[in-house]
Amino acid sequence: GRITRSLPPRMAVVGPGLVLVAGIISFHLMTHSAGAVAPASGAAFAGDCRLSGSESIVWPQGASIFAPPDLDIRILADETSRDRITIVATPHHPAWRGIERVYRFLDPRTPDPRQYLDQSKATHVVICAWHGRPLAKLEKSNPLTAALLEGSPPAWLVECPLPASSPIRVYRYPSAGGAADACPTTSLSAAG
């Protein structure tokens, strides 16, 4: 009795919260129309392939590898070339600038992705390989990523020869000069 008479009415307590929630939902709906959402960077999945370890890649001296962070860290783990190369983006916070450049390079909204290769002084681009039928949806939403996955690089990249079964594709960036003039060599282990 006496306590409930001193409390404010329910709507006075709940009302401001409901108005706030309604405002947030309205703002979200007005600013995020379905047609305005851009596709995610291709880097989110372009580095998601399995390197079996049966293929050892020997990089040209001074090569600077530009790849999605999850792929870069696996390349760095291969001891055959560790002292010969630099890695642009590893999945660690000190490499934030390299990570951002890789994601922007594969972002379909980027008008000239070469700027990120130039800023990183990258000589080679590494990306997972796709050996199946063309990826029509990806070709439409992320054309550069799809082209690289499928082995159809733009004119400013040159594909390096790798075994047909390789889970990755390597492209050299001739504009970088130096180590970009050569492709890495590969050797398949007996286990492969």
C-alpha positions in Angstrom: 0.0 0.0 0.0 2.1 2.9 1.3 5.2 2.1 -0.7 3.4 1.7 -4.0 1.7 5.0 -3.5 5.1 6.8 -3.3 6.5 5.2 -6.5 6.0 7.0 -9.9 3.7 5.4 -12.4 5.2 2.6 -14.6 5.1 4.6 -17.8 7.1 7.4 -16.1 9.9 4.9 -15.4 9.7 2.8 -18.6 8.7 5.5 -21.0 12.1 7.3 -21.4 13.8 4.0 -22.1 11.2 3.0 -24.8 11.6 6.4 -26.4 15.4 6.0 -26.5 15.2 2.5 -28.0 12.7 3.7 -30.6 15.0 6.6 -31.5 18.1 4.3 -31.9 16.2 1.8 -34.1 14.8 4.7 -36.2 18.3 6.2 -36.6 19.7 2.8 -37.6 17.0 2.1 -40.2 17.4 5.6 -41.7 21.2 5.5 -42.0 21.7 1.8 -43.0 19.5 1.0 -46.0 19.9 -2.5 -47.4 21.3 -1.1 -50.7 24.0 1.0 -49.0 25.9 -1.9 -47.4 29.2 -2.4 -49.2 30.8 -5.9 -49.4 33.5 -6.7 -46.9 37.1 -6.7 -47.8 38.2 -9.9 -49.6 41.0 -10.2 -47.0 38.5 -11.7 -44.6 38.6 -15.0 -46.6 41.4 -14.7 -49.1 43.9 -15.9 -46.5 41.8 -18.9 -45.4 43.5 -21.8 -47.1 45.6 -24.7 -45.8 49.3 -24.7 -46.4 50.1 -28.4 -46.1 53.8 -28.0 -45.4 54.7 -30.3 -48.3 55.5 -27.4 -50.5 58.5 -25.3 -49.5 58.7 -21.8 -51.1 62.1 -20.1 -51.5 61.6 -16.4 -51.9 63.9 -14.1 -53.8 66.3 -12.2 -51.4 64.7 -9.0 -50.2 61.1 -10.0 -51.2 58.3 -8.2 -49.3 55.3 -10.4 -49.0 51.8 -8.8 -49.1 49.2 -11.2 -48.1 46.2 -11.5 -45.7 47.5 -11.7 -42.1 46.6 -15.4 -41.5 48.5 -16.4 -44.6 51.5 -14.1 -43.9 52.1 -15.7 -40.5 52.2 -19.2 -42.1 54.6 -17.9 -44.7 56.8 -16.5 -41.9 56.7 -19.9 -40.1 58.5 -21.5 -43.0 62.1 -21.4 -42.0 63.5 -21.8 -45.5 63.1 -18.1 -46.3 62.6 -16.4 -43.0 65.9 -14.4 -43.2 65.3 -13.5 -46.9 61.9 -11.8 -46.7 59.8 -9.2 -45.0 56.1 -9.7 -44.2 53.7 -6.8 -44.5 50.9 -8.0 -42.3 51.0 -10.5 -39.4 48.0 -10.9 -37.1 49.5 -8.9 -34.3 48.7 -5.4 -33.2 52.1 -3.9 -34.0 51.4 -4.8 -37.6 48.2 -2.8 -37.7 49.3 -0.6 -40.6 50.1 -3.6 -42.8 46.9 -5.3 -41.8 44.9 -2.2 -42.8 46.7 -2.0 -46.1 46.0 -5.6 -47.0 42.3 -5.2 -46.1 42.1 -1.9 -48.1 43.9 -3.5 -51.1 41.2 -6.2 -51.3 38.3 -3.8 -50.5 36.1 -3.4 -53.6 35.6 0.3 -52.7 39.3 1.0 -53.2 39.8 2.9 -56.5 43.5 2.0 -57.0 44.7 -0.9 -54.9 48.3 -0.4 -56.1 48.7 2.5 -53.7 48.8 -0.1 -50.8 51.4 -2.2 -52.5 53.5 1.0 -53.1 53.1 2.2 -49.5 54.1 -1.2 -48.2 57.0 -1.5 -50.6 55.6 -5.0 -51.5 57.2 -7.0 -54.2 54.9 -10.1 -54.1 51.2 -10.6 -53.4 50.1 -14.0 -52.0 46.6 -15.1 -51.8 44.7 -18.4 -51.5 44.1 -20.2 -54.8 40.6 -21.2 -56.1 40.7 -24.2 -58.4 36.9 -24.7 -58.9 34.3 -23.1 -61.1 34.3 -19.3 -61.3 32.9 -17.6 -58.2 30.2 -15.5 -59.8 28.9 -13.8 -56.6 32.5 -13.0 -55.5 33.3 -11.7 -59.0 30.5 -9.3 -58.7 31.0 -8.1 -55.1 34.9 -8.4 -54.9 36.3 -8.4 -58.4 40.0 -8.0 -57.5 39.8 -10.7 -54.8 38.0 -13.1 -57.2 40.4 -12.4 -60.0 43.4 -13.1 -57.8 41.9 -16.3 -56.3 41.0 -17.6 -59.8 44.4 -16.7 -61.3 43.4 -13.8 -63.5 45.4 -10.9 -62.1 45.2 -7.3 -63.3 47.8 -6.2 -65.9 50.0 -4.7 -63.1 50.6 -8.1 -61.4 52.3 -11.1 -63.0 51.4 -14.6 -61.8 54.4 -16.7 -60.7 54.4 -20.4 -61.7 53.5 -22.8 -58.9 52.4 -26.5 -59.0 48.7 -26.8 -60.2 47.8 -28.2 -56.8 49.2 -25.3 -54.8 46.8 -23.9 -52.2 48.2 -20.4 -52.9 48.8 -18.1 -55.8 51.8 -15.8 -55.9 52.0 -12.6 -58.0 55.0 -10.4 -58.5 54.5 -6.6 -58.6 57.1 -5.5 -61.3 56.6 -1.8 -60.4 58.4 -2.4 -57.1 61.6 -3.5 -58.8 64.3 -5.4 -57.0 63.1 -8.7 -55.7 59.8 -8.2 -57.7 61.8 -9.1 -60.8 61.9 -12.8 -59.7 59.4 -15.4 -58.7 59.9 -17.7 -55.7 60.9 -21.2 -56.4 59.2 -24.3 -55.0 60.1 -27.8 -54.1 57.7 -30.5 -53.1 58.7 -32.7 -50.3 58.5 -36.5 -50.6 55.4 -36.3 -48.3 53.6 -34.1 -50.9 
